[in-house]
Amino acid sequence: MDIGYRIDLWVEQKVIIEIKAVESIHNIYIAQLITYLKISDSKLGLLINFNVPLFKDGVKCVVNNL
């Protein structure tokens, strides 16, 4: 998307993956992902935080209710 936003990964133009390495997931990161979903007309997004001991604890699924 050439409008000033930078999606980390966009898989098959269907799933957006936003990658972070932060202490905790804040609402601003979720809002950022929702914005990407709306702009791209994608339905599913994954917010992945790699700064956790267990990978499963760092994954948050976000669905855009088009």
N, C-alpha and C positions, 0 to 999 in steps of 0.2 A: 504494500500500500504506500503510495507516494504522497501522503498528506501529513507527514511529520510524526507518524507513529511507527514503532519498530517492534513487530511481533518476533519473538524468539524463534519459534518453530510453527509452521502452518502445514499440517499433514493433509495431503490430497485436497487442499482448500476446504476441509471439513472440520478438522480438529485443531484448535489453537493450543499450543503448549507454552506456558510462560514459566521461565526458570528463574529461581531465586536461590540465594544462599544467605539467609537472614536468621536472626535469633527466633523470630516468630512471624507468622503470617498476620499482617494487619489488614484492616478493611480496605485500605487504599489499594492494596495489591489485587484484591478481589474486584474492586471497582474498575481498576485498569483492565483486567481481563474481560469484564463485562462490556466495557467500551470497545475493546477489540472485537468481541463477538458481534456486537451490534453493527459496527462499521463494516465488517466483512460478511455479514449475513450467515455466519456460522452458528451452529447450535450447541456444540460441545467444546468446553475448554478445560484444560488441566493446569492447575497451579502447582508446581513442584518446587519444594524447598529442600535443597541438598544439605542443609545445616542441621540435620537430625540424626540420631543414632540408627533408627530404623527407617528405611525408605518409605514404607507404607504409612508412617506417621507424618511424612512430609508431602503427601499428595492430597490435593483438594480438587474435586470435580465441580465444575460450574456449568449450568445449563442455561442457555438463552431461550427465554419464552417468546420467540418471535411473535 
